[in-house]
């Protein structure tokens, strides 16, 4: 238990640097679409400056990642999965300069570049939540599930910014792009609603009030314009900067909530770690058995009366909402039900991460063996799943199991 909490305390620092890097990559992706969607070099300088900002966050992330890698105490199977994720992250970050070169030289489409950034961001998020997967404490698990949904909702908001930026910069939007945009709007809202049910009242209120009314009204007007425009209609490309600014204000507000939640997780992990270490120390030294009954009663009275000085000086552990007027039995039953819900949600999150990894590996196999693009590899997997009436992840797993039988691409 103590080792797990120590690992989680270290992982919470990695969470901070990872989400900071993801935030910069999301902004870089949006500017990439503005640059590739326009026919001029209007956005080149802004994109170049953003890549420098991303690289600064990347340095801090790499330092934390190396610390996690060298001090890893996770058990065998989870350690193997985490090492695989870390290797994929290193591979993706090493390929980032090449991706940027393709963009600046206009050797790729905006859609291809968007998918490349999505893959890198999802790899980063998958890695960091795999690192935090050892949490057994219900409060920490609840906080992790909330953070995962917030990160996913924010990523969907980032994809919305990039999709709209491309449409405005290019001056048009297709029916498929409109459907995809509506999906991104709906999905991010669902993720944020889940966060509000799991997090503290402070953060739930912060989520309900972001961004400010002026920015939100502007964003809603742009959304209606994009979703209601006919596919033959010409979009005003001069709106691209205003769209990007409105979406960025919302993403920055989500980032502030994300930072607060990461800090709550860190404070909660360190609080639980101190408690566990104190209990372990008392058991090891026999303090619990040697103290007199009078001392024990004094300690009990002190416990219920007030926190000790150490707890007072430390960052307070986040509290989670529950009905204060319910009787003890009702509170216990409510907490039990909530714990079951959180546990089920955490298992679902873990299953989703595992399924995503399998599908990405299967796509990578098709790309390597048969020379397909990522989009073509995904379409082939999806078509095979539809033809066989199976889930996409089941087709991916079967493909990986029979990898040796897959023919290589012949020139």
PyMOL commands that set and color helices and strands:
alter all, ss='L'
color gray80, all
select helices_A, chain A and resi 2-37+44-70+76-104+110-131+138-170+175-198+201-208+213-228+237-285+287-290+293-305+309-313+328-370+374-388+392-401+403-405
alter helices_A, ss='H'
color red, helices_A
deselect
rebuild
show_as cartoon
